[in-house]
Amino acid sequence: MNAGIRERNRFAATVAVSPTGANVTPQSPRNLQLQAGSGEGHLGR
């Protein structure tokens, strides 16, 4: 996810599985697909 944010124009899409606390914006990373399971409780807060 950090590479997708840092080098936005290099990647057409980013897939994040169990993501970090990266600074995601509506523009970056491009075409983000976020995969989160029931153990990812911190994402909904």
PDB file of N, CA, C and O in Angstrom:
ATOM      1  N   MET A   1       0.825  -1.162   0.000  1.00  0.00           N
ATOM      2  CA  MET A   1       0.000   0.000   0.000  1.00  0.00           C
ATOM      3  C   MET A   1       0.882   1.243   0.000  1.00  0.00           C
ATOM      4  O   MET A   1       0.561   2.230  -0.661  1.00  0.00           O
ATOM      5  N   ASN A   2       1.985   1.202   0.732  1.00  0.00           N
ATOM      6  CA  ASN A   2       2.859   2.376   0.750  1.00  0.00           C
ATOM      7  C   ASN A   2       3.442   2.675  -0.627  1.00  0.00           C
ATOM      8  O   ASN A   2       3.563   3.842  -1.002  1.00  0.00           O
ATOM      9  N   ALA A   3       3.808   1.637  -1.390  1.00  0.00           N
ATOM     10  CA  ALA A   3       4.329   1.860  -2.741  1.00  0.00           C
ATOM     11  C   ALA A   3       3.247   2.450  -3.637  1.00  0.00           C
ATOM     12  O   ALA A   3       3.536   3.326  -4.453  1.00  0.00           O
ATOM     13  N   GLY A   4       2.010   1.988  -3.499  1.00  0.00           N
ATOM     14  CA  GLY A   4       0.905   2.525  -4.281  1.00  0.00           C
ATOM     15  C   GLY A   4       0.624   3.983  -3.988  1.00  0.00           C
ATOM     16  O   GLY A   4       0.181   4.727  -4.862  1.00  0.00           O
ATOM     17  N   ILE A   5       0.881   4.385  -2.768  1.00  0.00           N
ATOM     18  CA  ILE A   5       0.706   5.791  -2.381  1.00  0.00           C
ATOM     19  C   ILE A   5       1.898   6.615  -2.848  1.00  0.00           C
ATOM     20  O   ILE A   5       1.733   7.683  -3.436  1.00  0.00           O
ATOM     21  N   ARG A   6       3.082   6.116  -2.585  1.00  0.00           N
ATOM     22  CA  ARG A   6       4.311   6.844  -2.890  1.00  0.00           C
ATOM     23  C   ARG A   6       4.522   7.010  -4.396  1.00  0.00           C
ATOM     24  O   ARG A   6       4.972   8.062  -4.850  1.00  0.00           O
ATOM     25  N   GLU A   7       4.194   5.961  -5.177  1.00  0.00           N
ATOM     26  CA  GLU A   7       4.416   5.986  -6.617  1.00  0.00           C
ATOM     27  C   GLU A   7       3.084   5.785  -7.343  1.00  0.00           C
ATOM     28  O   GLU A   7       2.924   4.849  -8.127  1.00  0.00           O
ATOM     29  N   ARG A   8       2.160   6.656  -7.074  1.00  0.00           N
ATOM     30  CA  ARG A   8       0.783   6.558  -7.544  1.00  0.00           C
ATOM     31  C   ARG A   8       0.675   6.280  -9.034  1.00  0.00           C
ATOM     32  O   ARG A   8      -0.150   5.459  -9.435  1.00  0.00           O
ATOM     33  N   ASN A   9       1.470   6.928  -9.862  1.00  0.00           N
ATOM     34  CA  ASN A   9       1.363   6.780 -11.311  1.00  0.00           C
ATOM     35  C   ASN A   9       2.043   5.524 -11.844  1.00  0.00           C
ATOM     36  O   ASN A   9       1.894   5.201 -13.022  1.00  0.00           O
ATOM     37  N   ARG A  10       2.769   4.827 -11.019  1.00  0.00           N
ATOM     38  CA  ARG A  10       3.442   3.599 -11.450  1.00  0.00           C
ATOM     39  C   ARG A  10       2.506   2.390 -11.439  1.00  0.00           C
ATOM     40  O   ARG A  10       2.701   1.451 -12.212  1.00  0.00           O
ATOM     41  N   PHE A  11       1.498   2.405 -10.575  1.00  0.00           N
ATOM     42  CA  PHE A  11       0.611   1.271 -10.399  1.00  0.00           C
ATOM     43  C   PHE A  11      -0.814   1.627 -10.821  1.00  0.00           C
ATOM     44  O   PHE A  11      -1.315   2.698 -10.477  1.00  0.00           O
ATOM     45  N   ALA A  12      -1.461   0.739 -11.561  1.00  0.00           N
ATOM     46  CA  ALA A  12      -2.837   0.971 -11.985  1.00  0.00           C
ATOM     47  C   ALA A  12      -3.820   0.692 -10.856  1.00  0.00           C
ATOM     48  O   ALA A  12      -4.916   1.251 -10.824  1.00  0.00           O
ATOM     49  N   ALA A  13      -3.417  -0.187  -9.920  1.00  0.00           N
ATOM     50  CA  ALA A  13      -4.303  -0.559  -8.814  1.00  0.00           C
ATOM     51  C   ALA A  13      -3.475  -1.052  -7.641  1.00  0.00           C
ATOM     52  O   ALA A  13      -2.312  -1.425  -7.796  1.00  0.00           O
ATOM     53  N   THR A  14      -4.090  -1.049  -6.461  1.00  0.00           N
ATOM     54  CA  THR A  14      -3.462  -1.557  -5.252  1.00  0.00           C
ATOM     55  C   THR A  14      -4.449  -2.469  -4.545  1.00  0.00           C
ATOM     56  O   THR A  14      -5.613  -2.116  -4.358  1.00  0.00           O
ATOM     57  N   VAL A  15      -3.971  -3.651  -4.153  1.00  0.00           N
ATOM     58  CA  VAL A  15      -4.778  -4.580  -3.370  1.00  0.00           C
ATOM     59  C   VAL A  15      -4.137  -4.668  -1.995  1.00  0.00           C
ATOM     60  O   VAL A  15      -2.956  -4.993  -1.876  1.00  0.00           O
ATOM     61  N   ALA A  16      -4.906  -4.381  -0.965  1.00  0.00           N
ATOM     62  CA  ALA A  16      -4.392  -4.407   0.404  1.00  0.00           C
ATOM     63  C   ALA A  16      -5.082  -5.520   1.186  1.00  0.00           C
ATOM     64  O   ALA A  16      -6.306  -5.540   1.306  1.00  0.00           O
ATOM     65  N   VAL A  17      -4.288  -6.441   1.712  1.00  0.00           N
ATOM     66  CA  VAL A  17      -4.789  -7.523   2.552  1.00  0.00           C
ATOM     67  C   VAL A  17      -4.265  -7.257   3.953  1.00  0.00           C
ATOM     68  O   VAL A  17      -3.056  -7.176   4.171  1.00  0.00           O
ATOM     69  N   SER A  18      -5.181  -7.123   4.900  1.00  0.00           N
ATOM     70  CA  SER A  18      -4.798  -6.814   6.272  1.00  0.00           C
ATOM     71  C   SER A  18      -3.933  -5.552   6.293  1.00  0.00           C
ATOM     72  O   SER A  18      -2.772  -5.601   6.697  1.00  0.00           O
ATOM     73  N   PRO A  19      -4.494  -4.430   5.861  1.00  0.00           N
ATOM     74  CA  PRO A  19      -3.720  -3.221   5.622  1.00  0.00           C
ATOM     75  C   PRO A  19      -3.134  -2.580   6.880  1.00  0.00           C
ATOM     76  O   PRO A  19      -3.547  -2.845   8.008  1.00  0.00           O
ATOM     77  N   THR A  20      -2.166  -1.738   6.623  1.00  0.00           N
ATOM     78  CA  THR A  20      -1.511  -0.969   7.674  1.00  0.00           C
ATOM     79  C   THR A  20      -2.268   0.334   7.899  1.00  0.00           C
ATOM     80  O   THR A  20      -3.346   0.534   7.340  1.00  0.00           O
ATOM     81  N   GLY A  21      -1.725   1.186   8.687  1.00  0.00           N
ATOM     82  CA  GLY A  21      -2.326   2.487   8.933  1.00  0.00           C
ATOM     83  C   GLY A  21      -1.861   3.535   7.944  1.00  0.00           C
ATOM     84  O   GLY A  21      -1.727   4.704   8.305  1.00  0.00           O
ATOM     85  N   ALA A  22      -1.611   3.143   6.699  1.00  0.00           N
ATOM     86  CA  ALA A  22      -1.124   4.070   5.672  1.00  0.00           C
ATOM     87  C   ALA A  22      -2.109   5.212   5.473  1.00  0.00           C
ATOM     88  O   ALA A  22      -3.304   5.076   5.733  1.00  0.00           O
ATOM     89  N   ASN A  23      -1.594   6.321   5.016  1.00  0.00           N
ATOM     90  CA  ASN A  23      -2.391   7.522   4.801  1.00  0.00           C
ATOM     91  C   ASN A  23      -3.104   7.448   3.450  1.00  0.00           C
ATOM     92  O   ASN A  23      -2.608   7.972   2.452  1.00  0.00           O
ATOM     93  N   VAL A  24      -4.262   6.800   3.422  1.00  0.00           N
ATOM     94  CA  VAL A  24      -5.051   6.623   2.204  1.00  0.00           C
ATOM     95  C   VAL A  24      -5.921   7.855   1.979  1.00  0.00           C
ATOM     96  O   VAL A  24      -6.527   8.377   2.915  1.00  0.00           O
ATOM     97  N   THR A  25      -5.977   8.315   0.724  1.00  0.00           N
ATOM     98  CA  THR A  25      -6.843   9.431   0.348  1.00  0.00           C
ATOM     99  C   THR A  25      -7.729   8.973  -0.808  1.00  0.00           C
ATOM    100  O   THR A  25      -7.503   7.891  -1.350  1.00  0.00           O
ATOM    101  N   PRO A  26      -8.716   9.749  -1.198  1.00  0.00           N
ATOM    102  CA  PRO A  26      -9.537   9.368  -2.353  1.00  0.00           C
ATOM    103  C   PRO A  26      -8.723   9.250  -3.655  1.00  0.00           C
ATOM    104  O   PRO A  26      -9.144   8.549  -4.576  1.00  0.00           O
ATOM    105  N   GLN A  27      -7.590   9.910  -3.741  1.00  0.00           N
ATOM    106  CA  GLN A  27      -6.770   9.886  -4.944  1.00  0.00           C
ATOM    107  C   GLN A  27      -5.633   8.868  -4.897  1.00  0.00           C
ATOM    108  O   GLN A  27      -5.107   8.486  -5.943  1.00  0.00           O
ATOM    109  N   SER A  28      -5.252   8.431  -3.718  1.00  0.00           N
ATOM    110  CA  SER A  28      -4.058   7.612  -3.601  1.00  0.00           C
ATOM    111  C   SER A  28      -4.193   6.593  -2.476  1.00  0.00           C
ATOM    112  O   SER A  28      -4.573   6.975  -1.369  1.00  0.00           O
ATOM    113  N   PRO A  29      -3.904   5.338  -2.701  1.00  0.00           N
ATOM    114  CA  PRO A  29      -3.464   4.741  -3.954  1.00  0.00           C
ATOM    115  C   PRO A  29      -4.617   4.592  -4.936  1.00  0.00           C
ATOM    116  O   PRO A  29      -5.784   4.579  -4.545  1.00  0.00           O
ATOM    117  N   ARG A  30      -4.282   4.481  -6.195  1.00  0.00           N
ATOM    118  CA  ARG A  30      -5.284   4.365  -7.254  1.00  0.00           C
ATOM    119  C   ARG A  30      -6.004   3.023  -7.172  1.00  0.00           C
ATOM    120  O   ARG A  30      -5.395   2.001  -6.857  1.00  0.00           O
ATOM    121  N   ASN A  31      -7.286   3.035  -7.454  1.00  0.00           N
ATOM    122  CA  ASN A  31      -8.085   1.806  -7.563  1.00  0.00           C
ATOM    123  C   ASN A  31      -7.811   0.827  -6.429  1.00  0.00           C
ATOM    124  O   ASN A  31      -7.454  -0.325  -6.673  1.00  0.00           O
ATOM    125  N   LEU A  32      -7.974   1.272  -5.218  1.00  0.00           N
ATOM    126  CA  LEU A  32      -7.693   0.454  -4.031  1.00  0.00           C
ATOM    127  C   LEU A  32      -8.775  -0.593  -3.818  1.00  0.00           C
ATOM    128  O   LEU A  32      -9.966  -0.281  -3.798  1.00  0.00           O
ATOM    129  N   GLN A  33      -8.343  -1.844  -3.659  1.00  0.00           N
ATOM    130  CA  GLN A  33      -9.232  -2.923  -3.231  1.00  0.00           C
ATOM    131  C   GLN A  33      -8.747  -3.340  -1.859  1.00  0.00           C
ATOM    132  O   GLN A  33      -7.609  -3.780  -1.700  1.00  0.00           O
ATOM    133  N   LEU A  34      -9.602  -3.202  -0.880  1.00  0.00           N
ATOM    134  CA  LEU A  34      -9.252  -3.482   0.510  1.00  0.00           C
ATOM    135  C   LEU A  34      -9.900  -4.789   0.942  1.00  0.00           C
ATOM    136  O   LEU A  34     -11.120  -4.936   0.870  1.00  0.00           O
ATOM    137  N   GLN A  35      -9.091  -5.729   1.386  1.00  0.00           N
ATOM    138  CA  GLN A  35      -9.569  -7.018   1.894  1.00  0.00           C
ATOM    139  C   GLN A  35      -9.359  -7.024   3.402  1.00  0.00           C
ATOM    140  O   GLN A  35      -8.227  -6.911   3.873  1.00  0.00           O
ATOM    141  N   ALA A  36     -10.416  -7.153   4.140  1.00  0.00           N
ATOM    142  CA  ALA A  36     -10.309  -7.172   5.605  1.00  0.00           C
ATOM    143  C   ALA A  36     -11.244  -8.235   6.159  1.00  0.00           C
ATOM    144  O   ALA A  36     -12.393  -8.352   5.734  1.00  0.00           O
ATOM    145  N   GLY A  37     -10.739  -9.004   7.107  1.00  0.00           N
ATOM    146  CA  GLY A  37     -11.530 -10.061   7.728  1.00  0.00           C
ATOM    147  C   GLY A  37     -12.097  -9.625   9.064  1.00  0.00           C
ATOM    148  O   GLY A  37     -11.926  -8.480   9.482  1.00  0.00           O
ATOM    149  N   SER A  38     -12.766 -10.536   9.719  1.00  0.00           N
ATOM    150  CA  SER A  38     -13.416 -10.226  10.998  1.00  0.00           C
ATOM    151  C   SER A  38     -12.407  -9.867  12.085  1.00  0.00           C
ATOM    152  O   SER A  38     -12.768  -9.222  13.069  1.00  0.00           O
ATOM    153  N   GLY A  39     -11.165 -10.270  11.923  1.00  0.00           N
ATOM    154  CA  GLY A  39     -10.130  -9.931  12.907  1.00  0.00           C
ATOM    155  C   GLY A  39      -9.585  -8.519  12.753  1.00  0.00           C
ATOM    156  O   GLY A  39      -8.726  -8.101  13.529  1.00  0.00           O
ATOM    157  N   GLU A  40     -10.064  -7.790  11.780  1.00  0.00           N
ATOM    158  CA  GLU A  40      -9.588  -6.432  11.514  1.00  0.00           C
ATOM    159  C   GLU A  40     -10.504  -5.404  12.177  1.00  0.00           C
ATOM    160  O   GLU A  40     -10.890  -4.426  11.537  1.00  0.00           O
ATOM    161  N   GLY A  41     -10.849  -5.602  13.409  1.00  0.00           N
ATOM    162  CA  GLY A  41     -11.793  -4.736  14.108  1.00  0.00           C
ATOM    163  C   GLY A  41     -11.406  -3.268  14.128  1.00  0.00           C
ATOM    164  O   GLY A  41     -12.279  -2.400  14.155  1.00  0.00           O
ATOM    165  N   HIS A  42     -10.127  -2.979  14.115  1.00  0.00           N
ATOM    166  CA  HIS A  42      -9.665  -1.590  14.177  1.00  0.00           C
ATOM    167  C   HIS A  42     -10.043  -0.790  12.934  1.00  0.00           C
ATOM    168  O   HIS A  42     -10.031   0.440  12.978  1.00  0.00           O
ATOM    169  N   LEU A  43     -10.381  -1.455  11.822  1.00  0.00           N
ATOM    170  CA  LEU A  43     -10.721  -0.732  10.598  1.00  0.00           C
ATOM    171  C   LEU A  43     -12.092  -0.075  10.662  1.00  0.00           C
ATOM    172  O   LEU A  43     -12.333   0.910   9.964  1.00  0.00           O
ATOM    173  N   GLY A  44     -12.966  -0.583  11.461  1.00  0.00           N
ATOM    174  CA  GLY A  44     -14.308  -0.033  11.535  1.00  0.00           C
ATOM    175  C   GLY A  44     -14.477   1.049  12.583  1.00  0.00           C
ATOM    176  O   GLY A  44     -15.590   1.524  12.812  1.00  0.00           O
ATOM    177  N   ARG A  45     -13.409   1.436  13.208  1.00  0.00           N
ATOM    178  CA  ARG A  45     -13.488   2.434  14.295  1.00  0.00           C
ATOM    179  C   ARG A  45     -12.986   3.764  13.890  1.00  0.00           C
ATOM    180  O   ARG A  45     -12.990   4.697  14.693  1.00  0.00           O
TER     181      ARG A  45
END
